[in-house]
Amino acid sequence: MEGEFGKVKKKSGKWRAFWSGLVYKEVGGYYDNGLKQGLWSEFIKNYSRKAQICENGYYLNDQKQGKWNYIYKNNIIGWGLYNQLAEKQGKWIELSDGFSNYSQVTYNGEYQNGKKAGRWDILFRDQRQYRFQQIGGGLYNAGVKVGMWIELSDGFQIYSKVTFQGIYKNGNKVGKWDIKIYKFDGKSNCSGGFYKEVEGCYTKMGKWIEQGYGLNLYSQVILEGEYKNGRKLVNWIFCIIRNKEMFRN
């Protein structure tokens, strides 16, 4: 950010965003005695060349209030309301932490008293398409995941699509969880394993088949092996599936 300080060395007046050597006049807002006030436009935390997204709304004494929007390529793609306590309230469409041109993922659901509640849907959009499509989701109880869920891998994007499906019990993964790795033709390979309770904690146990690094739509990396108390045992098998053929190490 670029701006001025007042007499008591607190931010004051108009401040503008500064990124990659450039000042963005349209991004920023006003400080009064070191506190954000009024209408602001801000870069998201993970702003980058592939994720040029801003959020805008109003501040009152450095606290977000009322409706805030997410702006991507001059379009509103997410929004929600903050109450007087600066807590998220009511219906929200949020962006994933890794949202980018190739990974356009949103979470749609409702907040109650600042905590996620009820049904939350996970939607994904290929950058070549206009509409988002539901690809996962599940239930929250006072901010805690419960029941059946379909989740996305951390690196989920158009060239690397992996989902995880299973049951949560009080925020813990339990029982059988399936991993689906999608190929370029839309078909998927299914793998996964079991979470079991050990000394009050649920952890991976027994035989697992997991996705590996370097995954894309044309070449899939698979790992096969066993867990004990959440730790991998030795002798895991490394497999590459390419053009319907499997290569093992």
C-alpha positions as CSV (number, residue, x, y, z in Angstrom):
1,M,0.0,0.0,0.0
2,E,1.1,3.6,-0.7
3,G,-0.2,6.6,1.2
4,E,0.5,9.2,3.9
5,F,0.9,9.1,7.7
6,G,-0.7,11.6,10.1
7,K,0.8,13.7,12.9
8,V,0.8,10.7,15.3
9,K,2.4,8.4,12.6
10,K,-0.8,6.6,11.9
11,K,-2.1,6.0,8.4
12,S,-4.3,8.8,7.2
13,G,-6.2,9.8,4.0
14,K,-6.2,8.0,0.7
15,W,-4.1,4.9,0.4
16,R,-3.6,3.0,-2.9
17,A,-2.5,-0.6,-3.6
18,F,1.0,-1.2,-4.8
19,W,1.8,-4.5,-6.6
20,S,4.6,-5.7,-8.9
21,G,6.1,-2.3,-9.2
22,L,2.9,-0.5,-10.1
23,V,0.4,1.6,-8.2
24,Y,-3.3,0.7,-8.6
25,K,-5.3,3.9,-8.1
26,E,-8.6,2.1,-8.2
27,V,-7.6,-0.3,-5.5
28,G,-7.4,1.0,-1.9
29,G,-9.4,3.3,0.3
30,Y,-9.2,5.8,3.2
31,Y,-7.7,5.7,6.6
32,D,-8.7,7.9,9.6
33,N,-6.3,7.8,12.5
34,G,-4.9,4.5,11.4
35,L,-8.3,2.8,10.9
36,K,-9.9,1.8,7.6
37,Q,-13.1,3.7,7.0
38,G,-15.7,3.8,4.2
39,L,-15.5,2.1,0.8
40,W,-12.5,0.0,0.1
41,S,-11.2,-2.2,-2.8
42,E,-8.5,-4.7,-1.8
43,F,-6.5,-7.4,-3.5
44,I,-7.2,-10.9,-2.2
45,K,-4.6,-12.5,0.0
46,N,-3.3,-14.7,-2.9
47,Y,-3.4,-12.1,-5.6
48,S,-1.2,-13.0,-8.6
49,R,-1.1,-12.7,-12.4
50,K,-3.2,-15.8,-12.6
51,A,-5.5,-14.7,-9.8
52,Q,-6.3,-11.0,-10.4
53,I,-9.2,-10.8,-7.9
54,C,-10.3,-7.9,-5.7
55,E,-12.8,-7.7,-2.9
56,N,-14.7,-4.5,-2.2
57,G,-17.1,-3.2,0.5
58,Y,-17.3,-0.9,3.5
59,Y,-15.2,-0.6,6.6
60,L,-16.3,1.0,9.9
61,N,-13.4,1.5,12.4
62,D,-11.3,-1.1,10.6
63,Q,-14.1,-3.7,10.7
64,K,-15.8,-5.1,7.5
65,Q,-19.5,-4.2,7.5
66,G,-22.5,-5.0,5.2
67,K,-22.1,-6.5,1.7
68,W,-18.7,-7.4,0.2
69,N,-18.1,-8.6,-3.3
70,Y,-15.4,-10.5,-5.1
71,I,-14.5,-9.1,-8.5
72,Y,-12.8,-11.2,-11.2
73,K,-12.3,-9.9,-14.7
74,N,-14.7,-7.0,-14.0
75,N,-17.5,-9.4,-12.9
76,I,-18.9,-10.2,-9.5
77,I,-18.3,-13.9,-8.8
78,G,-18.8,-14.0,-5.1
79,W,-20.4,-12.0,-2.2
80,G,-21.8,-12.1,1.3
81,L,-22.7,-10.0,4.3
82,Y,-20.9,-9.0,7.5
83,N,-23.0,-8.2,10.6
84,Q,-22.3,-5.4,13.1
85,L,-19.7,-7.7,14.9
86,A,-17.8,-8.1,11.6
87,E,-18.9,-11.7,11.4
88,K,-20.0,-13.4,8.2
89,Q,-23.8,-13.8,8.2
90,G,-26.4,-15.3,5.9
91,K,-25.7,-16.6,2.4
92,W,-22.2,-16.4,1.0
93,I,-20.4,-17.4,-2.2
94,E,-16.7,-17.6,-1.3
95,L,-13.6,-18.3,-3.4
96,S,-11.2,-21.1,-2.7
97,D,-7.8,-20.0,-1.4
98,G,-6.2,-21.3,-4.6
99,F,-8.7,-19.6,-7.0
100,S,-7.0,-18.8,-10.3
101,N,-7.6,-18.8,-14.0
102,Y,-7.2,-22.6,-14.1
103,S,-8.7,-23.3,-10.7
104,Q,-12.1,-21.5,-10.5
105,V,-13.6,-23.0,-7.3
106,T,-16.3,-21.5,-5.1
107,Y,-18.0,-22.5,-1.9
108,N,-21.7,-21.6,-1.6
109,G,-23.6,-21.8,1.7
110,E,-24.7,-20.0,4.8
111,Y,-23.2,-18.6,7.9
112,Q,-24.9,-18.4,11.3
113,N,-23.2,-16.3,14.0
114,G,-19.9,-16.3,12.0
115,K,-19.9,-20.1,11.6
116,K,-20.7,-22.2,8.5
117,A,-24.0,-24.0,8.9
118,G,-26.2,-26.4,6.9
119,R,-25.5,-27.4,3.3
120,W,-22.4,-26.0,1.5
121,D,-21.8,-26.8,-2.2
122,I,-18.5,-26.8,-4.0
123,L,-18.6,-25.5,-7.5
124,F,-16.1,-25.5,-10.3
125,R,-15.8,-23.7,-13.7
126,D,-13.5,-24.4,-16.6
127,Q,-12.1,-21.1,-17.8
128,R,-13.5,-21.9,-21.2
129,Q,-17.0,-22.1,-19.9
130,Y,-19.4,-19.5,-18.4
131,R,-21.4,-21.4,-15.8
132,F,-20.1,-23.0,-12.6
133,Q,-21.1,-26.6,-12.0
134,Q,-21.5,-28.4,-8.6
135,I,-18.7,-30.9,-8.1
136,G,-18.7,-31.4,-4.3
137,G,-20.0,-30.3,-0.9
138,G,-21.5,-31.5,2.4
139,L,-23.0,-30.4,5.7
140,Y,-21.7,-28.2,8.5
141,N,-23.0,-28.1,12.1
142,A,-21.8,-24.9,13.9
143,G,-18.7,-24.7,11.7
144,V,-17.9,-28.5,12.0
145,K,-18.1,-30.9,9.0
146,V,-20.5,-33.8,9.5
147,G,-21.9,-36.6,7.4
148,M,-21.1,-37.4,3.8
149,W,-18.8,-35.0,1.9
150,I,-17.2,-34.7,-1.5
151,E,-14.1,-32.5,-1.3
152,L,-11.5,-31.3,-3.8
153,S,-7.7,-31.8,-3.7
154,D,-5.7,-28.7,-2.8
155,G,-4.3,-28.4,-6.3
156,F,-7.6,-29.1,-8.1
157,Q,-7.7,-27.4,-11.5
158,I,-8.7,-28.2,-15.1
159,Y,-5.6,-30.3,-15.7
160,S,-5.5,-32.0,-12.3
161,K,-9.0,-33.1,-11.1
162,V,-9.0,-35.2,-7.9
163,T,-11.9,-35.5,-5.4
164,F,-12.3,-37.2,-2.0
165,Q,-15.5,-38.8,-0.8
166,G,-16.4,-40.1,2.6
167,I,-17.9,-39.4,6.0
168,Y,-17.1,-36.8,8.7
169,K,-17.9,-37.4,12.3
170,N,-17.6,-34.2,14.4
171,G,-15.0,-32.8,12.0
172,N,-13.0,-36.1,11.7
173,K,-12.7,-38.3,8.6
174,V,-14.0,-41.8,9.5
175,G,-14.3,-45.1,7.7
176,K,-13.8,-45.6,4.0
177,W,-12.8,-42.6,1.9
178,D,-12.7,-42.9,-1.9
179,I,-10.3,-40.9,-4.1
180,K,-11.4,-40.2,-7.7
181,I,-8.8,-39.1,-10.3
182,Y,-10.4,-37.7,-13.4
183,K,-9.0,-38.2,-16.9
184,F,-9.2,-36.0,-20.0
185,D,-12.2,-38.0,-21.3
186,G,-14.2,-37.4,-18.1
187,K,-13.8,-40.9,-16.8
188,S,-12.2,-41.5,-13.4
189,N,-10.0,-44.0,-11.5
190,C,-11.2,-44.8,-8.0
191,S,-8.8,-45.5,-5.1
192,G,-8.6,-44.6,-1.4
193,G,-8.5,-46.3,2.0
194,F,-9.7,-46.3,5.6
195,Y,-9.6,-43.9,8.6
196,K,-9.7,-45.7,11.9
197,E,-9.8,-44.5,15.5
198,V,-6.5,-44.8,17.4
199,E,-6.4,-43.5,21.0
200,G,-9.3,-41.1,20.4
201,C,-7.9,-39.8,17.0
202,Y,-8.9,-40.9,13.5
203,T,-6.0,-41.6,11.2
204,K,-5.1,-43.4,8.0
205,M,-4.7,-47.2,8.6
206,G,-4.0,-50.2,6.4
207,K,-3.7,-50.3,2.6
208,W,-4.2,-47.1,0.7
209,I,-4.1,-46.1,-3.0
210,E,-3.4,-42.3,-3.4
211,Q,-2.7,-39.8,-6.1
212,G,0.9,-38.7,-6.5
213,Y,2.5,-35.4,-7.5
214,G,2.8,-34.6,-11.2
215,L,-0.8,-35.5,-11.9
216,N,-2.5,-34.2,-15.1
217,L,-5.3,-35.3,-17.4
218,Y,-3.1,-37.4,-19.6
219,S,-0.6,-38.9,-17.1
220,Q,-1.7,-40.1,-13.7
221,V,0.6,-40.8,-10.8
222,I,-0.6,-43.4,-8.3
223,L,1.0,-44.5,-5.0
224,E,0.1,-47.8,-3.4
225,G,1.1,-48.8,0.1
226,E,0.2,-49.1,3.8
227,Y,-0.3,-46.8,6.7
228,K,0.1,-47.5,10.4
229,N,-1.1,-44.9,12.9
230,G,-1.1,-42.3,10.2
231,R,2.4,-43.0,9.0
232,K,3.5,-44.5,5.8
233,L,5.3,-47.9,6.0
234,V,8.2,-48.7,3.7
235,N,7.9,-50.2,0.2
236,W,5.3,-48.0,-1.4
237,I,4.7,-48.7,-5.1
238,F,5.0,-45.8,-7.5
239,C,2.8,-46.2,-10.7
240,I,2.3,-44.0,-13.8
241,I,-0.8,-44.5,-15.9
242,R,-0.4,-43.1,-19.4
243,N,-2.5,-43.9,-22.5
244,K,-4.3,-46.7,-20.6
245,E,-1.0,-48.4,-19.8
246,M,0.4,-48.7,-16.3
247,F,4.1,-48.5,-15.5
248,R,5.3,-49.6,-12.0
249,N,8.6,-48.8,-10.3
